[in-house]
Amino acid sequence: MQHIVFLDRDTIPSQIQLPRPAFEHQWQDYPATAPDQIVARLKDAHIAVTNKVVLDAGILRQLPQLKMVAIAATGTNNVDLDYCRAHDIVVSNIRGYATGSVPEHVIAMLFALKRNLFAYHQDIQAGVWQDKKQFCFFTHPIGDVAGSTLGIIGSGSLGQAVGTLASALGIRVIFAERKGAAVCRDGYLPFEQVLQTADAITLHCPLTGATTNLIAAPELAQMKPGSLLINTGRGGLVHEADLVEALKTGPLGGAGVDVFTAEPADKSNPLLANADLPNLLLTPHVAWGADSAIQALANQLIDNLAAFVAGKPRNRV
């Protein structure tokens, strides 16, 4: 019998049905798990399910019965993959489940920032409309989305899906080659060229040693004046303090951020500390969170468990 423990069940909303595996098993889930609770909760587990709970080598070596880690998300940076490979622990993740939800969130942010919706909302709250004494007022520029150029960094399923949706809206889409690459693949432009020519940049690459602070002060300085940056990928892709500075002093016109270096973020985070900026739009890591996408994630998670027990692991990382 497989003993399965889901360490952070509350990362999946309560309205989403989480199927139970068809194979013989014992299931235990916890709303959340603190670091000092992990080993005790997994000591008898054969399969650990985690969304954001960190399983590093120090923890994993205390769990000799563990045979599989099923990540209930796409990102794998919370699990020590090298340790798992060296000790025959299968790790699987979730793929391709949010190719509708994330692109819609990106485009929603693009529209909101291009048309300065949040800034106008703030002005109305501040009484600017009454002060102007006109039927309308124009305190912020309003840009067109159609005809603009969107630079996409990261060309996996999410990046491609964003490109497809953007193209349907009349947006010119360009894909960036990897930063520092000596040669461009077909269909890609040099990283720096994309920064310099795009009206908006959207990030869809994994967080690795090579992509940490992928966008910081030097890259922000290269961006087209008035351009936008949207990050629904991983918080560590962008140097947050540098982003705030670029929003305050230029050249950046605005930013939409759904992910943060530490989550939940607090007021020590530069973005939250400056959340009242009219050109900054923040959401709490929910770009992936349409009900349809989360249900697809839940279904795929159980499929991954079944494939592992059947001896044919899928979505292995």
Secondary structure as GFF3:
##gff-version 3
##sequence-region A 1 317
A	DSSP	beta_strand	2	6	.	.	.	ID=ss1
A	DSSP	three_ten_helix	9	11	.	.	.	ID=ss2
A	DSSP	beta_strand	25	29	.	.	.	ID=ss3
A	DSSP	three_ten_helix	35	37	.	.	.	ID=ss4
A	DSSP	alpha_helix	38	42	.	.	.	ID=ss5
A	DSSP	beta_strand	47	50	.	.	.	ID=ss6
A	DSSP	alpha_helix	57	60	.	.	.	ID=ss7
A	DSSP	beta_strand	68	71	.	.	.	ID=ss8
A	DSSP	alpha_helix	81	86	.	.	.	ID=ss9
A	DSSP	beta_strand	90	92	.	.	.	ID=ss10
A	DSSP	alpha_helix	101	114	.	.	.	ID=ss11
A	DSSP	alpha_helix	117	125	.	.	.	ID=ss12
A	DSSP	alpha_helix	128	132	.	.	.	ID=ss13
A	DSSP	beta_strand	149	153	.	.	.	ID=ss14
A	DSSP	alpha_helix	157	168	.	.	.	ID=ss15
A	DSSP	beta_strand	172	176	.	.	.	ID=ss16
A	DSSP	beta_strand	188	189	.	.	.	ID=ss17
A	DSSP	alpha_helix	191	197	.	.	.	ID=ss18
A	DSSP	beta_strand	200	203	.	.	.	ID=ss19
A	DSSP	alpha_helix	217	222	.	.	.	ID=ss20
A	DSSP	beta_strand	228	231	.	.	.	ID=ss21
A	DSSP	three_ten_helix	235	237	.	.	.	ID=ss22
A	DSSP	alpha_helix	240	249	.	.	.	ID=ss23
A	DSSP	beta_strand	254	257	.	.	.	ID=ss24
A	DSSP	alpha_helix	270	273	.	.	.	ID=ss25
A	DSSP	beta_strand	280	282	.	.	.	ID=ss26
A	DSSP	alpha_helix	291	309	.	.	.	ID=ss27
###
